[in-house]
Amino acid sequence: MANQEALAELEQRIAILRDNLRELIEQAAGYSGAADEELNSDRIANQQAQLDALVKERDELLKR
């Protein structure tokens, strides 16, 4: 039961991060200027790293 709850929470967090990434990419397309591009690039990289970690955690949970 605990694994199912943990899995559901991970799936929800993954969905949120994917939405965040989608929004950041859309915003980046609208921005101009090196400072804006660098800030967006950093934000996207951060969100992607979090997403990768959660997907890895979910995959490990599913293997159990």
C-alpha positions in Angstrom: 0.0 0.0 0.0 2.8 2.4 0.9 4.4 1.7 -2.5 1.2 2.6 -4.3 0.9 5.9 -2.4 4.6 6.7 -3.1 4.1 5.9 -6.7 1.0 8.1 -7.0 2.9 11.0 -5.4 5.8 10.5 -7.7 3.6 10.4 -10.7 1.9 13.7 -9.6 5.3 15.4 -9.0 6.5 14.2 -12.4 3.4 15.6 -14.1 3.9 19.0 -12.4 7.5 19.1 -13.5 6.6 18.2 -17.1 4.1 21.0 -17.1 6.7 23.4 -15.6 9.2 22.5 -18.3 6.6 22.9 -21.1 5.7 26.4 -19.7 9.4 27.4 -19.4 10.1 26.3 -22.9 7.2 28.3 -24.2 8.3 31.4 -22.2 11.9 31.0 -23.5 10.6 31.2 -27.1 9.1 34.6 -26.3 12.1 36.1 -24.5 14.9 37.9 -26.1 18.3 38.9 -24.8 21.2 36.9 -23.4 20.4 37.4 -19.8 16.8 36.1 -20.3 18.0 33.2 -22.3 20.6 32.2 -19.6 18.1 32.5 -16.8 15.6 30.4 -18.7 18.3 27.9 -19.6 19.2 27.5 -16.0 15.5 27.1 -14.9 14.9 24.5 -17.6 18.1 22.6 -16.6 17.0 22.7 -13.0 13.5 21.4 -13.7 14.9 18.7 -16.0 17.3 17.5 -13.3 14.5 17.3 -10.8 12.4 15.4 -13.4 15.2 13.0 -14.2 15.6 12.3 -10.4 11.9 11.6 -9.9 11.7 9.3 -12.9 14.7 7.4 -11.7 13.1 7.1 -8.2 9.8 6.0 -9.7 11.5 3.4 -11.9 13.3 2.0 -8.8 10.1 1.8 -6.9 8.4 -0.1 -9.8 11.2 -2.7 -9.8 10.5 -3.7 -6.2 
